Amino acid sequence: MSLRLILGSSGSGKSHYIYSSIIEAAVQSPEKKFLVIVPEQFTMQTQRELVRLHPDGGLLNIDILSFQRLAHRIFEEVGADKRTVLEELGKTLLLRRAASRVQDELKVLKGNLKKMGYLQQMKSMISELTQYDIDSEKMERLLQQAEQKPSLFYKLKDIRLLYESFQEELEGKYITAEETLEALCQVARQSAILKGCVVAIDGFTGFTPVQNKLLRELFSLAEQVYVTVTIRAQEEFYRIRGEHELFYLSKKTIRSLAHTAQEAGCEILPPVVMEWKTLPRFTKSPELGFLEAYLFGGGKAQWTEPAEEPVRSANPHTAEETARSGEAEPECASSGCAISLHTAANPVQEAHFAARTIRALLRQGYRYQDIAVIVGDLPSYSSYIPQVFGEYKIAYFMDSTRTVFSNPLVEFLRAVLDMIQQDFTCASVFRYLRTGLCRIDAQKLDMLENYVLAAGVRGFSRWREPFTRAVDFLDEEQLALCEELRSLIMEPLLPLVSCMRQARTTAREKTEGLHTLLCHYNIQQQLADMEKQFRADGQAELEKEFAGIYAMVIGIFDKLAELLREEALTLQEYTELLEAGFEEARVRLIPPSADRVQVGDLERSRLTDIKVLIFLGLNDGWVPATGAGGGLLSDMERETLMESRVELAPTTRQNSYIQRFYLYLNLTKPRERLYLSCSKATADGSLLRPSYVMRTIGRLFPGLSVHDEDVCESFSSRVETPQNALAYLLEGFWSIRERQPSGEWLELYNWYRRKEDTKKQVQRLVEAAFLTFDESGIGRKAARELYGEVLVNSVSRLEKFASCAFAHFLQYGLRLQEREEYVFRPVDMGRVFHSAIELYSRKVEESGYDWFRIPEEVRDRFIEEAVNEVSAAYGQQILHDSARNEAMIGRMKRIMRRTVWALHRQIQSGHFYPANFEVSFSQAEELEAVNIALSPEEKMRLQGRIDRIDVCEKEEQVYVKVIDYKSGNTSFDLVALYYGLQLQLVVYLNAAMELEKKVHPEKEIVPAGIFYYHMQDPLVETDEELTPEEINKKLLRQLRPDGLVNEDPAVFGEMDVRLEKSSDVIPVSINKDGRPSKLSKTATGEQFAALSGFVHKKLQELGSAMMEGEISPVPYQRKQQTACDYCIYRPVCCLDGKIPGTHTKRLKEYSAEDIWKKLAET
């Protein structure tokens, strides 16, 4: 029984020495058993290396194992420990049960057990206690240390209670992965394999207490144990100065191994120290040897030319065995420094830099397996590296595990549970249906989703009912198809929903319900078909994932059913447990071939025999990584517990020192080249700073400069593949308008243009590059096809055309519409108000009352009835579809009461009376105001409804005013009218005057005013107490219509007979002479006539432009407002400021006086 340590720095040949020694001894003693123990992820590489070194090319009496595999091998041999090994989900489930048994006894953790993710933290804590061999004695020492800190003390007591309860759940039936080594210690002496064997332990940076416990057994059973430890030969192996030392872990390991060997009565042989003048790994790259010697050394050494190799004592035990020779030296190994520093814009550009570098190395004679890529933060790069390396056709293997959340089966199960929890909301239902496993055609799903949104199908109860509600865009046959789809969807879901919603159903029953759903859709066969397709497409990773996902999910189901048995769970609890199972499920991949670039992170990757290392993401926050935090014990609490001399997992501070050691190990792995790179920013644009490692390397090698990979003098040096070169082709097209393309770009363009498979694509790029703004329109012929010879228009449509001809074309020409949804929008409220006002007016007329005389209680009753009737009939009773919409009815009644009150007061203030409500143009098609000649062959007929026409009859005159009700904040604007954006009121006035002329042909029809009335219920703000009459007066003034009034006192005096200074019912105030003041919004009769004539011409102008086929995307821009602000067509609009010639129609501002002058001129 003996222990021999193999000590040496990175690259000194420790592994080669120990492997060679084992092979030599194995050949000489074929009857003896040799065990090589390495980290789990290192086993395959080690086996390959041993086979390569073995003279017979095979291994008979040498086993390569990890600690876990060793445990299972011994269990099989001695027939011990038949307990089931629990995976992560099993531990979660048992811990949940253990916690429920003792939760009433918990002091600190009780309130957190139900919190999302808290059980996972507790599970990590229990795993840590097991790995660090925390027994009852050590726990007691921890409690004693925490006595002065009550919160920590009671937290530790809770942890101990949960740990003990968890152990009771495990007893006799289960064992965790962390406990297998403890179990192995108990049966190790029964093993014939371990007795008298030779053990070599390689690749570890340290050992946990439970691993040390196993080593104690191995030291007493094995004939000889070799252990490699990475440490520079100049170090004092047994003297520890502090945690800050680079080789603190190594020294701690050496001391621990020596102590354990002494306890086991094992002889400690003199260590083999791998000392070299030049380390074997760095014979071709003295710069890398210098880096190994002085990295994080704390001195002021600097690399100078010619290279001065680090001085080491001349005691090379195995120089001939470890040195590699006979290979051609690549060009890059001899051209300049073997280390280079780089920076790029973001992780994507760093991945491009890595890919270009790899392609260049391949041309110099390297193979993929000679190259490795390490990233500072794997999650930040894992989505970009596959995409970029695929573009450069680089064979790679990413050493990481993949979650299964993106798999359609997992998404199917998560979606169905989410759908039941959310009570069949539209989003949750179609998330479930669009997983692709429900076997419904995507086009049919689109139609079904459109129907569900338009018909307002919400909630499980609504999905249970037949789909019979008609919608505008589906015919009877399509509606029947939607009902058929509903029936097919709900058939397997009905029993599942019933099971899941019952709190009394057990975990087994809920799991069986999900399994029945999987069987209904034959999910296993569907996944098998996908696996075959991925195999045919050569997508090995997806093939492996889909080959094992069904068994993985069934395994999770089995654990839920077995471990929770008859425990009743709510749907929320069951979902969280299933989510935990999916979270911990991982797809582990094996490299499909040896010749691939290995991609990994700083701690997990185990690199061996590489010539080139490319390190990406050397940025603060990634290297060193910030502490994860969130554990049950904070760093401060761990620092407190250190004084108990009970070892626990490292704190954030300790991890920063450990990461530095990992950096040393990785940066010294390559034999010939080292590329270091950092990002300037994250993918989302957040700025990043370089890691201190970049500065450290810069100090060691002052001659190095940082290469900015975003600066490219010639793109030809970056073109590697047709896919990669496409980006530079696009870049050239992007700048072709600004500068003459280079000769090399033209050569690239011609190469793509000559290729048959890219010729059409390049032609489209040329067209896009030289695209200019086009205002040509669709032409008169196409316009006639779309609109006909008689252009039937509404005034709002003409205003839309004036604001943007392209938006008009999309809405009225192509008839593009937003997807119809069963929701009550502000525009719907306006329609309800209009209908309610019309119905109220009819009720007043039929009752025998009028607007001047009606009792308040009758008025309120008519309002109530009007709103109720309109609400019941509007939008398939949408206002009674939800409590929120029901509340909207109450709000509309309140606004209606205020509106009708104000309208009555306004009418009662003068001698005008309502002559007509909701007057449709179709009732008077012969009116000149709505029938406009555009050309001898073409004309335009306007459609619309005038909300209200008020008249005041005199002996020889009839005064006419029109009122348009608005639920928004539209104000009368002469400038907007001038540009055709607000024509409605004047068109209505022209039509109303024509109608009145037909009624009173013998009288003069005088325009009295045009008004917008805003339907609202405003608040009165005041600092003093007001009487009810004063409040009403202020309300009436706030509800005063906005518009334009005839300035003749004889006319506006009929609207407000009590007008003294400023009117409460029209926008007029008067001077002492009785004439309107400057603050009034008035116009003369001549100005009204000019306004009428101008609007008529504007209508002709807009209608003619429509018939000419104008569709140019030239929206108006007025101050800060544009036609694009609320345009629903922005996602499909061709207005692009990057296209030459693109512009907007800037509207010049004018005063009212200027507008009247322009109207007079026209």
RAZIFEN-V210555 format. One record per residue. NEAR is the number of other C-alpha atoms within 12 Angstrom. Layout:
NEAR
NEAR
This chain:
28
33
38
31
39
42
38
41
42
48
49
47
40
44
41
39
36
44
43
27
32
38
38
23
25
30
23
14
17
17
16
27
31
39
45
44
39
35
28
24
31
28
30
25
27
36
29
20
27
34
23
18
25
25
15
14
15
19
28
22
27
34
35
37
30
30
39
29
25
34
35
29
28
31
28
20
21
21
17
23
30
18
20
23
26
28
28
30
37
38
42
40
41
41
42
38
31
31
37
26
20
25
24
17
21
25
24
23
32
26
18
21
31
20
16
18
22
25
36
34
28
40
35
26
34
41
34
30
33
35
29
28
31
31
24
20
14
24
31
21
23
36
31
24
25
27
20
15
18
17
20
30
27
24
30
38
29
33
44
33
32
38
34
26
26
34
28
21
29
26
17
14
18
26
31
36
29
33
38
37
40
33
33
39
32
23
29
37
26
20
28
20
32
37
26
24
34
40
49
46
43
39
38
31
32
31
35
33
29
33
36
31
31
37
42
36
36
47
42
33
32
36
27
36
42
43
46
41
45
43
39
36
34
23
25
20
31
22
18
21
16
14
23
22
27
35
43
35
36
41
32
29
33
36
25
28
40
31
23
30
35
22
20
25
20
27
25
29
19
14
27
30
36
40
34
36
26
35
46
38
40
41
32
33
36
36
44
46
40
40
45
43
42
31
39
30
26
15
12
16
24
27
31
19
15
10
23
21
28
30
19
25
17
17
18
26
29
28
27
17
23
30
27
23
15
6
11
14
22
25
20
29
30
19
16
19
31
37
43
35
37
38
38
36
30
34
41
34
33
44
44
39
44
45
40
31
39
41
30
26
32
27
16
20
21
30
26
33
32
32
44
47
52
49
46
42
33
33
22
26
36
30
19
25
37
26
22
31
38
23
25
31
25
35
31
34
34
34
31
30
25
26
23
32
26
23
33
31
43
37
30
33
40
37
35
42
39
30
33
35
26
22
25
31
27
32
24
28
37
32
27
32
38
28
27
25
34
35
21
25
16
17
13
23
28
19
29
36
32
29
36
39
25
29
34
33
35
30
23
26
17
22
33
23
17
23
29
26
26
23
26
18
19
22
16
16
13
22
27
21
23
35
27
22
29
35
19
22
31
30
20
24
35
25
20
31
33
21
30
36
31
22
20
19
27
28
37
28
35
41
38
25
30
42
30
24
30
30
19
23
26
19
32
27
19
25
30
24
18
29
26
21
19
20
19
13
13
14
18
22
27
29
25
30
37
34
28
27
36
32
20
27
40
30
25
37
36
27
30
41
30
26
33
35
23
18
25
26
31
23
34
26
30
38
31
30
42
39
34
33
34
32
27
25
32
26
27
21
22
24
24
18
15
20
20
28
40
42
40
35
36
38
31
29
32
34
40
33
33
33
42
45
43
48
49
49
53
44
36
26
24
34
39
34
32
19
20
18
17
17
26
30
30
24
24
19
30
28
25
26
33
23
17
22
17
29
29
33
33
31
28
25
24
28
26
26
26
31
35
33
36
38
40
35
40
41
47
44
42
43
41
41
45
40
43
45
46
48
46
31
25
27
23
13
13
13
19
25
27
32
30
23
33
37
25
29
40
27
25
29
30
22
19
26
20
26
22
23
31
22
17
15
11
16
27
23
21
30
28
31
25
22
21
30
28
29
26
30
35
26
22
29
30
23
18
21
19
13
10
14
22
21
14
20
28
19
17
31
31
19
20
28
22
16
16
13
13
19
17
15
20
25
21
16
25
24
15
20
23
21
21
21
22
22
22
18
23
24
20
22
17
21
28
26
18
25
28
23
26
26
38
30
32
29
38
25
33
42
35
34
43
40
40
40
40
39
39
37
35
30
25
26
28
18
15
18
19
17
19
23
24
29
28
30
18
16
14
26
34
28
27
38
42
37
29
40
41
32
28
38
33
25
25
30
22
12
18
15
19
23
34
25
18
24
18
17
12
22
32
25
22
32
37
29
26
34
37
29
25
33
35
21
17
29
29
21
23
30
33
25
26
19
12
15
25
21
17
26
36
21
22
37
34
23
32
42
33
29
37
44
32
34
40
30
31
37
35
25
27
30
28
36
32
35
31
26
30
32
28
24
31
21
18
23
22
17
27
25
34
40
30
33
27
26
18
11
15
25
29
37
32
37
30
30
34
40
39
35
39
40
38
34
27
20
12
14
23
35
42
45
48
45
46
40
43
30
27
19
17
22
28
33
28
34
25
29
36
37
36
37
37
33
39
44
45
46
45
45
44
40
41
47
40
30
32
33
24
18
17
22
15
14
20
22
33
37
46
45
47
46
41
36
38
34
40
33
24
21
16
20
12
12
6
9
11
14
11
11
11
15
19
22
22
23
28
35
27
28
38
34
40
34
36
37
43
36
34
27
28
25
37
43
33
36
38
31
24
20
25
19
23
27
35
32
38
50
41
39
30
27
17
11
11
19
27
32
21
17
18
25
32
38
35
26
24
20
32
35
27
26
37
33
26
31
38
37
25
33
44
31
27
38
42
32
31
46
39
31
30
34
38
35
36
35
36
32
24
22
13
11
18
21
33
29
16
13
23
18
25
20
14
18
25
26
30
21
15
18
19
17
18
20
24
26
23
19
25
16
19
19
15
25
18
16
26
26
18
20
28
19
13
19
